[in-house]
C-alpha cells in the first residue's frame, strides 16, 4: 500500500506509464525479482548489495525512489561468476531467467541480468534480438583496482575493449572519433569466435588484480559514466539489510560513503522536473509475456 500511494502521486506525468498507471506494477515485479536474488545469495553464501538509485531509495525513501522503475545489484567478481553458474543450473523461480553474454549469445550488455519471462520490457537497443524481453534486474561485478594510477588507466582501457567486443554495438553518443575507432575494430574482427577471443582476453587483463590486496574496487562492466569509478574496498566488504517497501534488501556496509562519493547529497530529492524514470524502453507491459509482442515491438524485421 505504501508503494502504491507513492507511485500514484507521480504516475500521471510519467511517459509510457501514464495511460495505464503501470509504474507501480513494474516496481512490484522488480521487487519480487530483487528479493529472489537476495534470498538466493543468502542461501548460497554470496555477497550482493543494492547500488545506484535502488540504494538511494532504501536509505532515503525506505523503498523505491517514487519515479524510478528498476533495481540493480553489485556483486564481487568471484560471487558474480558463482551466482551465474548456480542460477543457470537451478533457478529458484522458473520464470526468472539469467542472461550473460557468451560466445554464441550476445544481448548488447556487458553485465548479467535476471529477466522475468512473464512480463514485457522491450529496450530500445535490444529490439532486434531474440532474447527474453521481460522486466529485468541488472547485476554488476565489482573488481579489484590497482593502486597505481597508470595501471588504473590500463585497466580501464581493457574494460573499454571488453565492452565493445562483448556488447558488439558501436557507441554513437560518445563522439565521432570513438565511433569511428569502434567500427574499425569490429570490422577487423568480424566472426563471432574472433570477437569472443578478443573480449575474453580483455576480460582477463581487466580482472587480473582480483587476487591482489589492493584497497580499491571498481566498476568495469558499466557504461562510460561510471566505468573506472574507484571505491574503498572496505565499503563493500559486507552487506547490511535495510527496509525496502515491505521487505529488507542488502546494501554495502559503507553505503553512506559510497553514495556521497557518487551522488553527492543523495538525501535531497532532485528538482521536480528531474523526477522522471530513466528507462530506455519502447514498450512495457507488466501483465503479459513479451512473446505476445514478437513482430510488433521486437524482431519486427524478421516477421516481415
Phi, psi and omega in degrees: 000320178301315180298314181298317181297319179296317184290318186296339178287337186247338195298331183297336184262004187258123180300147180074341179250345192295330183287315188244007180051057187263355182303317178302317181293321178295316179299318181297316178295318180298318180296324177298316179297313182300319179296322177295319179297312181298318179294319179298317180295319179296319180298322185256014177057047177248145182267125173220155178204144176299149176223172175059222184298328178296320178292319176300315180300317181300318184281312188274322188252351188061029181169209181296143159300124193306330182260004183265151186234014181213166175226143179230154178237149163260147170216140172303147187308315182297316179291324177303312180291320177296317180303314181301313181296316182292316181293320180299320181284323186212074180297136182290335178231125187303320186280355179264114185253134176268137178228134175209135184303143179214179185305320183249019177216112179238125179238019179065018173244155174243025178217173184268147177226149168250126187238140179267108186288351181264007180232179179228127174208084187272118183270148185306313187278001181239007187289351176264006186252147176265078181230180175282110182263055180256176174302138188234157164237127182269144178234125183246134177282147170256129179246155176287135178255142176291157180273345176285129180298319181295321178290328176297320179294320178294320178299317179293324176302313180292329177294323177293318177297315178303313182300316182298312185277340176279314181283325181057043176231133178284123180287104185278339188259013183241029176102146184297321182296319179294319179297316180297315179297321180294316178299319181298314182294316178295329177291329178292326182240093188268330185279156178300318184293319181291320178295322179295320179297320179296314184290327177291322177296315179298321179297318179296321180292319184282340182255008187288352180267003186291347177256011178268170181259027177304150180269008185241147169235164184212159172264125179240329183265057181219181177286171184301332183299320183251347183302128179088358175305137182251132180232158174291128180301325182294335178293340183240020182287336179204181182233155174233139183269132177237157178298134176220105187054241184259018180219197173229143178227152183280143172236157176298145183303328178259042187301323182294316178296314180300311184292322176296322180296318186272321189244357182073225182284077186288346180282350177260127178294149176290171177300154184305321182297338181262003182272069181225150178291145181255042178284164178232043185265147174262338178201137181229132173211101182284355185258344185226152181291143177305334184297338178289346185249011177299132180089343178257312182242347173214153185053040182293324180295322182297330185274350182286000000 
